[in-house]
Amino acid sequence: KVHTFTGPGTFTVTEVGNELGSDTVDYVVVAGGGGGGCNQGGGGGAGGFKEGYNPGSYTASPLATSALSVSAQGYPISVGAGGAGAPGGTRGVPRPESRGSSGNPSVFSTVTSTAGGGGGAGLVPPGQNAPGLPGGSAGGGGNLWPVGNSPGGTGSPPQGTPGGTGFHDAATSAQGGGGGGAGASGSPAPIPGPGGPGGAGVSSGINGSSVARAGGGGGGCGANPGGTGGTGGGGRGGIGNNPGVAGTANTGGGGGGGSGENGPSGASGGSGIVIIRYKFQ
């Protein structure tokens, strides 16, 4: 049987297996993804991805560890919401909300997946919220005004990866770095070029078919296309003078960074998910 939680609930075990059965369950726990930064900002990092399984029961992700032992009781489930994208603003003006907000953790029993980090702000003075935020996977860096680079945040291996660096070269263009994904780090933003692509997520067959989750958001860019979102629900960075694209719900994907110099906002991260699988007969 497979139980999928897209919101809070309780997984209740009424009886454990006998000597021919099992007292363990397979699980995937994905936290909420981070929101993208504004104004050519960094992509949001994916929510942390954790998986445990009995080898041979299905095709698991590369991050999978051992299945979880359970007893006859109720297990509260928390599913993390995605973080909000940063609202747009005017370049060169510090704003405390200019980075994307981090997501929220997801919890099943002793398993807690860390929230994805928010993407860094774009076109802000040095030291003003340009770096990506840390998380399960971390947000990509924004870029500094009038010129400069800003790092992505640090991830939390093995459930996630770092964000990519954002760049601003006054002679060419400015763009945010990609948010980290569960399977790959966010890419730095090339100069000149598009925003940094979000890192790829990982795939699991826990619910009967292979599904990718926890992809990072792409960085925003003004003069070039926004960075692509990572496979597994990451949102694309803003293109032209548009906001980023939101991370896909119930994947933990990071939100895309906003493009342009004045106004375009970052996008929200995707909510997380908890999936539990077990042999009942």
N, C-alpha and C positions, 0 to 999 in steps of 0.2 A: 504494500500500500504506500501511497505517496500523499503527504499532506503539504499543501502550499499555503504559506501565510504571507499576505500582502499588507497586512495591518496587524495590530496587537491581538493576541489571543492566548490560548492555553493548549499545550499538547499534553494530553492525559494518558498515562500508561495505567491500564487496569490490571494487567497481569503480564509478567515476563515469561520468556520461553522456557520450555522444559529442557531436559538434558539432550534432546535431539534438535532443539531449536536454537534460539539466540536471545541474548539480552542486550544486544547492541543495535544502534540505528545509524544509518547513513545520514549525512546532512550537508547542506550548503547554506551558509549564512553570509549575506552581503549587506554592507552598510549603505547609507545614503551617500550619493556623490556630492562633491563640492560645486558651488556656483562659480561661473566665470567672472573674471574681472572686467571693468569697463574701459572704454577708450583705447582700443588696441591692446586689451589686457590678456592675461594668461588664461588658459583653459582650466576648468575645475578638475581636481583629481578624482578618480573613481573611489567609491566606497571600498573598504577593505573586504577581501574575499577569503573565506575559510571553508574548507571542505574536509569531511571525514567519511571513509567508506570501507567496506569489506572487499578486499581485492577479488576481482572476478565477477562481482555482482553487476557491474556496469562499467562503462568507460568514463573514468573520472578525469578531472583536470590535473595538470602537472603539480598543482599545489596541494593535492589531497594527502591527508594523513590517515591515522587509524579511526575507525568508527567509534562512536561514543556509547559507553555503557549507561543504561538507564535502569531505574527501579520503578515499582508501582507507586506513582504519585503524579501530580500535575506539574508541568514545567511552563512557567509564563514565557511568552514570546514577545519581544519588542522588535519592531521593524522601523529602521531609521528613515526619516524624511530626508529629501534632498535639500541642500543649502540654497539660499536665495542668490540670484545673480546680483552683481553690483549695479546700482542705478547709475546712469550716465552723468556726466558733468563737464566742466570746462577745463581744458588742459592747463597745466601749470598751477592749478588751485588744489591744495591738499584737502582731502575729504576723508573722514574716518571710515566711511562706508565704501570706499572706492575699490576695495578688494571684494571678491566674491565671498560669501559666507560658507563656512565648512558645513558638511552634512551632519547627520546624526548616526550614532552607532546602532547596530542590530545585535540582539542577544538571544541565545537559546542555551539554557542550562549554564554550563561553565564556559561556553563559547561566546566570545564577544568580538565582533568585527569593528574595527576603528573607522570612524567617519572619514570621508574624503575631504581633502583640504581645498580651500577656496583659491581661485586664480588671482594672481597679482594684478595690481592696477596699472593701467597704461598712462603715459604722458603726465607723470607727476614729478615734483621736485625730488632730488636725491633723498633717500631715507623715508619717503612718504608712502608707505604701503605698496611698494612695487614688487617685493619678493612674493612668490607663491607661499601659501600656508602649508604646514606639514599635515599629514593625515595617513589613513590606511594606504592610499596613494595620494600624492601631493599635488597641489596646484602648480601650474606653470607660472613663470615669472612674467611681470609686465615689462614696461620700459620707462626709462627716466627722461625727464625733460630738462634741458634741451637735447642732451645726448647721453647715452649710457646703457649698460646692460644690467639685468637684474636676474638673480638666480631663481630657479624653481624651489619649492619646498622639499623637505626630506620625507621619504615614504617610510613604511613600517614593514620591511621584509619579514616573512615571506608572503604576507597578505597583500602587498602592494609595492609601488616603486616611486622614485622621485619625479618631480616635474621638470620640464625643460626650461632653458634660459630664454628670457625675452631680450630683444635688442632694439636700440634706437640709434640709427646713423643719420644724422641731420641731412647728409647729402643724398640719401636715397629714400628710405622709408623706415617705419616703426612697426613692430609686430610682437605679439605675445607668444610665449612658449606654450607647448602642449602640456596638458595635465597628464599625470602618470596613470597607467592602467595596471590591472592585476598581473598581466603577463609581460609588459614592457614599459620602460620609462617613457615619459613625455619627451618629444623631440625639441631641440632648440630651434628657435626661429631663424631661418636663413636670411641673409642680407645680400642683395635685395631678394625678395621672394614673399611667399605666403606666410601666414601664421604657422607656428609649429604644430605638427600633427599630434593628436592625443595618442597615448600609449595604448596598445591592444589589450583587451581583456583576455579571459580564459574561458574554455568551453567545458561543460559537464553534461553527461547524459543521465543525471539523477532522476529526471522525470520522464524518461522514455525516449527522448530525442536529444541530440547534441545542441545545446544552446549556449551562446557566448554572453557573458556578463562582465561588468566592471571595466568598461573601456573609459579612457580619459577624454576630456573635452579638448577641442582644438583651440589654438590661440587666435585672437582677433587681429585683423590687419586692415589698414585703410586703402592703400594704393593697389594691393594685390588681394587675391582670394584669402579667406580665412582658412586656418588649418583644418584638415579633416578630423572628424571625431574617431576615436579608437573603436575597433570592432567590440561589440558588447555594450552598446547603448551610449557611447560618448557623443555629445553634440558638436556640430561643426562650429568653428569660429565665424564671427560676423564677416560679411562680404560687403565691400563698398562702404556705405554709411548705414549699416543695419546692425541690429543686435545679434548676439549669438543665438544658437539653436539649443534648446533645452536637452538635457540628458533624458534618455528613455525611462519611463516609469518602471519600477520593479526590476531594474538591472543594476542600479547603483552607478550608472554612467555619469561622468562629469559634464557640467554645462559648458557651452562654448563661450569664449571671450567676445566682448563687443568690439566693433570696428569703429573707424572714423576717429575724429579728434574731439568733437563736441556733441554729446548727447547719447550715442548708442550705448546700451547697457549690456552687461554680461547676462547669460541665461542661467536658469536654475538647474541644479543637479537632479538626476533621477532618484526616486525612492529606492530603498533596498528590498530585500526579499529573504524569507527563511523557508527552506524546503527540507522535509524530513521523510526518509524512506526506510521501510523495514519489512522483514519477512514475517508474516503473521500466521501462516499455516503451512 
